[in-house]
Amino acid sequence: MKKNLGAFLALFLIVVSCKSKGYFSQAIEGEQVQVTKDTEEDEAIRDYLSPFRYHLNKYLDNVLSHNKNTMVKDIKTLENGEMNMPIGNFFADAICEQADDHFYKKKKKHVDFAMFNWGGIRSELPEGNVTTRMTYQMMPFENQLVVAEVTGSQLYDMAMYLFENKLPHPISGQVQLTMNQRGEVVSFLINKKPVLRKKRYFVCTFDYLYNGGDRMYFFKDSLSVTNISYNAREALIDYLRKTDVLDFRSDGRFKIK
């Protein structure tokens, strides 16, 4: 009955406001209210939101895994030509492993490796328990995972991009790339096999990067792309749930001698 009454009132207001001469406008007055840290909390709203806040915090504080060593996001710690860091290695390896299962179910093929951007990681991962909240802090974006089919020649373009950026962009452990100070590739292996320029490879990355984000234009001429309908943060959470202890280190997967 209340719903019918509401609908009737809405219709009545529309009819009476539409006169034969056309619509009329009415001024609406308001005032701007500044919300600061000193603004008093509305008790009614607080009480209404309290159950939601409780369940949200319970979800976010759920322990997923344990991190053996603090993994920082600070390129000042790079040394001896290593262009990879523990936190990036964890990020790429975890997502690659999870994405491979989803890609195989769709295409009956495996992901060769995964690559992401350094800026995509937004926080460090401290030693100790790893919670769901920490994954949101590390990966706050809603990036979807895609798998791009590329040639070996495009991977050499990727190598030059990595050299010119001088950043430890997350790359999964299937890659072993060594370059010299002139930007020449000394060794480039994927799954312990040399990268062949005419061979096709399947690379997992963000949809944002596939579309040229962070100037990763080497993806633009991909032979195909598959959206595996999987969120990057979900992949991290799924990996952490099945992994008791994290123990990642710099391991030479990309270095400049």
N, C-alpha and C positions, 0 to 999 in steps of 0.2 A: 504494500500500500504506500509506504514511504517513497519507494522508487517511482511509482506512478505519479504521485503528487509532485515529486521533484521534476519529472519530465514535463508535467503539465505547466508548472510554473516557468520552466525554461522556455517552453513554446509560447506562453502568454507574453513573456517579456520581449521575445523576438517580434511577435505580432504587433504589440503596442508601440514598439520602437520604429517600425517600418511604416511611416505615414505616406500618404499619396504623393507628397512633395519630395519624398526621398528620405534618406537616412539623416539623423542628426547626431552630432557629437557632443560629448559631455566632458568637461575638464576633470581630470583626476589629480588630486593633490597628494603629496607624500613628503616624507622627510628622510634624509640619509642618516642612518644610525651606524656609527663607527663601532666595530667589534674589536676590542683589544684584550690583552691578558687580564685587564682589570674589570672587564665586563662581567657582571654577576651572572651566575649560571641559573637557568630556569629550572626549578625543581621538577616541574611536571614533565618537561622534555627529558631531563636527566633520568627520571624514574621510568619513563616510557622506553628509553634507549638502553637502559641497564641490562636487560636480558640479552639483547643483541650484542652488546659490548662484551658480555661474559663469554658467550659462545664463540665470538670472533677471536678473542684473546686465547681461549682454550685451543682453538684450531691453530693459531699462529705460534703458540708456545709449545706445540707438539714436537718432541725430539725425534728427528729422523735418522741421525747418524752421529758419529764422533770424529772430530778433526784432530789429527795427531799433532800437526804443527800449524801455527798461525800463517795464513797465506795473505800477504799484503798486496796492495795495488799501487806500487811505487816504482817507476822505471829507474829511479836512482840506484836501485839495488842490482841492476843489470851489470854483469862483469864477465870478463874473459870471452867477449864476443857472443855470449848467449843472448838470443833474442826470444827467449821463451821464459815464462815464469810459472811457478807452481799453481797459482790461482787460475791462470789462463789454460794451463794444461788440464787441470781438473774440469774446468768449464767445457772445454772442447771434447775431452774424452767422454765425459758423462753424457752430454747431449748426443754425441755421435753414436754411442752404444745404444741409447734408447731409440734414436731416429732410425737406426738400421732395422730394427724389428718392424717398425711401422712401414718403412719403404719396402721391405721384403714382402710383406703381406699384400701390398698393392701391386708391385711390379715383378716379384720373384727375382729380384736382383739385390745386391748388397751395396751399401754406401762405401766408397773407397776411403773417404776421410771427411772431416768437418772443418770449416773455417769460419771464424766470426771476427768482430771488430773489438779492439781494446776498449773503446768507449762504451761498449755494451755492458761491461761489468761495472757496476756502480758502487761496490763496497768491498772491503776485505772480508776474509772469513777467519775469525779468531780460533785459537786452540780451544778444544772442549766440545761440548754438545752443539750439534747443528740443528736449529729449529726451522720450522716452516717460515717464520718471520724473517729469518736471515736470507732465505731464498728470494723473498720479495724485495729485500733491501739490495741484494746483489743483482737481481734481474726484475726491475719494476715495470718493464715494458711488456706489452702484449704481442711480442714478436712471434709470428708463425714460422714454422720450419718448412723449408722447401729443399728439394734435391735437384740440383742443376746437372745436366749432362753436358760435359765440356770435353774439348780435345786437350791433348798434351801441350799443344802450342799455347793454349789459353792458360795452362798452368805455369808456363814459363813467363807469361805476362803477369801472372799472380806473384811469381817470385820477384820480379822487378818491382812490383808494387810494394812488397814487403821490404825490400832493400831501401827503396826511396823513403818510405814512411818512418823507418827506424823505430818502430813500435812493436812490442811483443804481442801482436794480434794472436788470439787463441787459435791454435791449430792442433788437431788431434794427433795422437802418437803414431799413426800409420805413415806420417810424413817424416822424412829425414832430409833436410835441405841445408846445404852448406854453400855459402857464397864468399867471394873474396872482397877486398876493400874497393875494388873497381866495379863491383856490381855484377861480376860474372859468376855463373853457376859452376861450382866445383863438383858438387854431387847432388843429385835430386832423385830420391827413391820414394816409392809409395809401396807399402807392404813388402819392403826389401827388394823391390824390382825397379830398375831405371825407368823414369818417365819417358814415354815415347810420344813424339809430337803428334802422330796421327792416331794414336789410340784414344778411345773414349773412356772418360772417368765420371764417376758420380760423386758430386760434392754436396754435402749438407751445409746449409747456411740459413740466415734470416731472410724472409721475404724482403725486408728493407734493404739489405745488402744486394740481393739479387737484382733489385730495381735501381742499382747505382748509388745507394747510400754509402757515405764515406769514400766516394769516388772509386768504388770497386767496379770499374767499368769493364773489367775482363769477363764479367758474367753476361754482358749484353748480347753476345753472339752465341749463347748456349744453344745446343742442338735441341734440347727439350728441358722442361722443368715440371716437377711433380710436387704439388702441395700435399703433404702427408697428413694434414689436418691435426697438427700436434703443436701445442704451445711450448715455447722454449723453457719457460719456468716449470711447466708441468713435467717436462722431461727431466729437469734437474731434481724435482721432488721425487719422481718415480725412481731415479737412480739412487738417491740418498736413502730411500726407504729399504732398498735391497742391499745396501752397502754398509756394513757395520762400522768400518774405520776408513778414514781418508788419509792417505799418506802420499802426497804428490810433491815432486821436486822438479827443478830445472833438469832437463835430460838431453839437450843437444838436438832436439827435433828441428830447430832452426837456429843457425848461428852464422856470424860473419867473422871470418878469420882475417 
